Amino acid sequence: MKATIWHNPRCSKSREALAILQGASGVEVEVVEYLKTPPTRAQIAAIYKKAGISPAEGLRKAEEGAKALKGASDDAILDAMAADPILIERPLVETSKGARLGRPPEKVREIL
C-alpha cells in the first residue's frame, strides 16, 4: 500500500505520524514537504473531501494568517491555503483507504 504524507519536519505531530507510517508493514511512504512543494487549491480541496473534513477544520488556527479567516467561507480558506501553505494543518495522510488529518498522529492508523 502507498501512503502519502503532507509533512513538515519541524512539527512533532508530523514526525510522529511519519514514524507510524514507516513502521507499518507493507506501506510505501511518499513524503511531500508541502511547504517546499505546495499543493494546489484543487489538491487541498480534494484531500479534505476524502478525509471528510471542511477547510475550516483543516486550518492551522495558530498561524497569524488564520486569524483573518475566522468565519470565512470554505472558498476563502482554500484560496488562503493555496497562497500560504503554512495555513494547512498537518500532517495530512492519504492512502487508498482514505485520508486523515493526523491530529492525534494515531488517526493515520485508521487508513492503513
C-alpha positions in Angstrom: 0.0 0.0 0.0 1.1 3.5 -0.7 0.7 6.3 1.8 1.4 9.9 1.0 2.0 12.3 3.9 1.9 16.1 3.7 4.8 16.6 6.1 6.5 19.4 8.0 9.7 18.0 9.5 9.7 20.8 12.1 6.3 19.6 13.5 6.4 16.9 16.2 2.9 15.6 15.3 4.0 15.3 11.7 7.2 13.4 12.7 5.1 11.1 14.9 2.7 10.3 12.1 5.6 9.7 9.7 7.1 7.2 12.2 3.8 5.3 12.4 3.7 5.1 8.6 7.4 4.0 8.3 6.8 1.3 11.0 3.7 -0.1 9.3 4.3 -3.4 7.4 3.9 -3.2 3.7 3.5 0.6 3.4 5.4 2.5 0.8 5.6 6.1 2.2 5.8 9.1 -0.1 6.8 12.3 1.9 5.7 15.6 0.5 7.1 18.6 2.3 4.2 20.7 1.5 5.9 24.0 2.5 8.6 23.3 -0.2 6.2 21.8 -2.7 2.9 23.5 -2.1 -0.3 21.7 -3.2 -2.7 23.4 -5.5 -6.1 24.6 -4.3 -7.7 21.7 -6.0 -5.4 19.2 -4.3 -6.2 20.8 -0.9 -10.0 20.6 -1.6 -9.7 17.0 -2.7 -7.9 15.7 0.3 -10.2 17.5 2.7 -13.2 15.9 0.8 -11.6 12.5 1.0 -10.9 13.0 4.7 -14.4 14.2 5.4 -13.4 17.5 6.9 -14.1 21.1 6.0 -11.3 23.5 5.1 -12.1 25.3 8.4 -11.3 22.1 10.2 -8.0 21.8 8.3 -7.0 25.3 9.0 -3.9 25.8 11.2 -5.6 28.2 13.6 -2.4 29.1 15.5 -0.9 30.8 12.5 -1.1 34.6 12.3 -2.8 34.5 8.8 -5.6 32.2 10.1 -7.0 34.9 12.4 -8.4 36.9 9.5 -10.1 33.7 8.2 -12.3 33.3 11.3 -15.9 32.8 9.9 -14.6 32.8 6.3 -16.2 30.7 3.6 -14.6 27.4 2.5 -13.6 29.0 -0.8 -11.8 31.9 1.0 -10.0 29.4 3.3 -8.9 27.2 0.4 -7.7 30.3 -1.5 -5.7 31.4 1.5 -4.2 27.9 2.0 -3.1 27.7 -1.7 -1.5 31.2 -1.4 0.2 30.4 2.0 0.5 26.7 2.7 1.6 27.3 6.3 -2.1 27.6 7.0 -2.6 23.9 6.2 -2.8 21.9 9.4 -0.5 18.9 9.4 0.1 16.1 8.9 -2.3 15.0 6.2 -2.1 11.4 5.2 -3.7 9.7 2.2 -3.9 6.1 1.2 -6.3 4.0 -1.0 -8.4 3.6 2.1 -9.0 7.3 2.7 -7.3 10.4 4.1 -6.8 11.7 7.7 -5.6 14.7 9.5 -3.1 13.2 11.9 -4.2 15.0 15.0 -3.6 13.0 17.0 -1.0 11.1 14.9 -2.6 7.7 15.7 -5.6 8.6 13.5 -3.5 7.7 10.5 -3.8 4.0 11.5 -7.5 4.2 10.5 -6.5 4.2 6.8 -3.7 1.7 6.9 
